[in-house]
């Protein structure tokens, strides 16, 4: 009995394969998609519905309010507890999702240092005053390895790296994710396919989300604090709809103007998702432990089960 992790880019069919393997092997699904942790963020995350789950139990879906900030350290604790409970019950844990760091947080012995609100507040204030590039220069002098891995424009990650250095007295790069050592004897199955086909799937998925009511979903979540959520508000699709609403798409005006604004939001979402797919592919391809399968092959479930 060992866990299975289904990884790879968005729109490759990971959720469907996870359910099929759970049915075939007597397993249960553990979510490893950071945004699917949020209650109410369903359409824009392609979260499987109750009917689509076909009775297969799913864990770590809908566990956060949109105002809460997702924490990899908290997720690591909760997900490992689920995995170990399932293993103890002779049930196959099937981890499914495209958030690479979340997958690795469960499977590998990664360290996630704590946080210090006083240090974080001071650094964020400095970020607002002097900008990310000044702080990145400081990081370069203190931890050149981490500075190479973090873009100079990514103020949030620069602040986090400097916070960890000050908090622990160690380089941030010492805690950055790297393959192994593995915590479990996990089979990692990667789904991918031709780039043109995957782009087509992304475009179809995004169009379907807007047709299925993504804009109404965002409107429902805004009074619940979506705009203030540090993680949730930045999610692909949700950010673009919020921006469109803020720019007048939800104000008085004719239907044509609203439709045009949302078409722009949908196009931006698709473009950014295609870019995100490239980053996911690059992340997962670095891990030599992943067994890659073409997401379009007709015998995908059988091939995956044979590897498991």
RAHUHU-V936011 format. One record per backbone hydrogen bond with DSSP energy under -0.5 kcal/mol. NH is the residue of the N-H (numbers start at 1). CO is the residue of the C=O. E is the energy in kcal/mol with one decimal. If there is no record, write none. Layout:
nh=[NH/NH]
co=[CO/CO]
e=[E/E]
This chain:
nh=[4/5/6/7/7/9/12/17/18/19/20/21/22/23/24/25/26/27/28/29/30/31/31/32/34/37/38/39/41/42/46/46/47/53/54/54/55/56/59/62/63/64/68/70/75/76/77/78/79/80/81/82/83/84/85/86/87/88/89/90/91/92/93/94/95/95/96/97/99/100/102/103/104/105/106/106/107/108/109/110/113/120/121/122/123/124/125/126/127/128/129/130/131/131/135/136/137/138/139/140/141/142/143/147/148/149/150/154/155/158/159/160/161/162/163/164/165/166/167/168/169/174/175/176/183/184/186/187/188/188/189/189/190/190/191/192/198/199/200/201/202/203/204/205/206/207/208/209/210/211/212/213/213/214/217/218/219/220/221/222/223/224/225/226/228/229/229/233/234/235/238/239/241/242/243/244/245/246/247/248/249/250/251/258/259/260/261/262/263/264/265/266/267/268/269/270/271/272/273/274/275/276/277/278/279/280/281/282/283/284/285/286/286/287/288/290/291/292/293/295/295/297/300/303/304/305/306/307/308]
co=[93/187/95/5/189/191/9/13/14/15/16/17/18/19/20/21/22/22/92/57/94/29/59/96/32/34/35/64/38/40/42/43/42/49/50/51/50/53/29/36/37/37/65/68/71/72/73/74/75/76/77/78/79/80/81/82/83/84/85/87/86/26/91/28/4/93/30/6/32/98/99/99/100/101/102/103/103/104/181/108/111/116/117/118/119/120/121/122/123/124/125/126/126/127/131/132/133/134/135/136/137/138/139/143/144/145/146/151/153/154/155/156/157/158/159/160/161/162/163/164/165/171/172/173/107/107/184/3/186/289/5/187/188/291/7/293/194/195/196/197/198/199/200/201/202/203/204/205/206/207/208/209/210/209/213/214/215/216/217/218/219/221/222/221/225/225/226/229/231/232/236/235/237/238/239/240/241/242/243/245/244/245/248/254/255/256/257/258/259/260/261/262/263/264/265/266/267/268/269/270/271/272/273/274/275/276/277/278/279/280/281/282/283/284/286/287/188/290/190/192/293/294/297/299/300/301/302/303/304]
e=[-2.6/-2.9/-3.6/-0.6/-2.8/-0.6/-0.9/-2.1/-2.6/-2.0/-2.2/-2.8/-2.2/-2.2/-2.1/-2.8/-1.4/-1.9/-2.3/-2.2/-2.5/-0.5/-2.6/-2.8/-0.6/-0.8/-1.6/-2.8/-1.1/-1.4/-0.5/-1.2/-2.1/-1.4/-0.6/-1.1/-0.6/-2.4/-2.4/-1.8/-2.3/-2.3/-1.8/-0.5/-2.5/-3.0/-1.9/-2.4/-3.3/-2.2/-1.6/-1.8/-2.9/-2.7/-1.8/-2.5/-2.5/-2.0/-1.1/-1.7/-2.6/-0.8/-0.5/-2.7/-3.2/-0.6/-2.4/-1.7/-1.3/-1.2/-0.6/-1.9/-2.3/-2.2/-1.1/-0.7/-2.2/-2.7/-2.0/-2.2/-0.5/-3.0/-2.6/-2.0/-2.6/-2.7/-2.1/-2.0/-2.6/-2.1/-1.5/-3.1/-0.6/-1.8/-1.3/-2.6/-1.9/-1.5/-2.3/-2.4/-1.5/-1.7/-3.6/-2.2/-1.8/-1.2/-1.2/-1.7/-1.7/-2.2/-2.6/-1.9/-2.5/-2.4/-2.4/-2.5/-2.2/-2.3/-2.6/-2.8/-2.1/-1.2/-2.1/-0.6/-4.1/-0.8/-1.8/-2.2/-0.6/-0.5/-3.4/-0.6/-0.5/-3.1/-2.6/-1.8/-2.6/-2.7/-2.1/-2.2/-2.5/-2.5/-2.4/-2.7/-2.8/-2.3/-2.3/-2.2/-2.0/-2.2/-2.1/-0.6/-0.8/-1.7/-2.2/-2.4/-2.4/-2.1/-1.8/-2.0/-0.7/-0.8/-1.7/-1.8/-1.1/-0.8/-1.2/-1.5/-1.2/-1.5/-0.8/-2.6/-2.1/-2.6/-2.4/-1.9/-2.7/-2.6/-1.7/-1.3/-2.5/-0.8/-1.6/-1.7/-2.7/-2.4/-2.4/-2.3/-1.9/-1.8/-1.9/-2.5/-2.3/-2.4/-2.3/-2.5/-2.3/-2.6/-2.2/-2.4/-1.8/-2.3/-2.4/-1.4/-1.5/-2.7/-2.7/-2.2/-2.5/-2.7/-2.3/-0.9/-0.8/-1.3/-0.9/-1.5/-3.1/-0.7/-3.1/-2.8/-0.5/-1.6/-1.2/-2.7/-2.6/-2.6/-2.0/-1.4/-1.7]
